[in-house]
Amino acid sequence: MPRPDEYGAWRHGFRPGRLVLGLTGLGIAALYAGDAAGAWGTPWYAALPLLSAGLVLAGVAGRLGHRARRRRAARAASSDSSGAPASTSGSHAIR
């Protein structure tokens, strides 16, 4: 189980795609558990469209989460003014 570090931040970021995929798997499991308990009848192929839709939604959520993390990191890096200027940082692009 991940724990917060000494600064109170978690060691990994929030992954919404994994959350959506996990909820999809739980939904499919609940669907077939209801069928096994005799509450309703579920055809064997019912999981295929549900799983396909869940994978697509997880991909979209993962991509949006990734973009949000990249944007936040870029904003944090651009506001950091403690580094050396580009001309003295060893870059050969500026002469």
HELIX and SHEET records of a PDB file:
HELIX    1   1 PRO A   16  ALA A   37  1                                  22    
HELIX    2   2 TRP A   44  ALA A   46  5                                   3    
HELIX    3   3 ALA A   47  SER A   79  1                                  33    
HELIX    4   4 ALA A   86  THR A   88  5                                   3    
END                                                                             
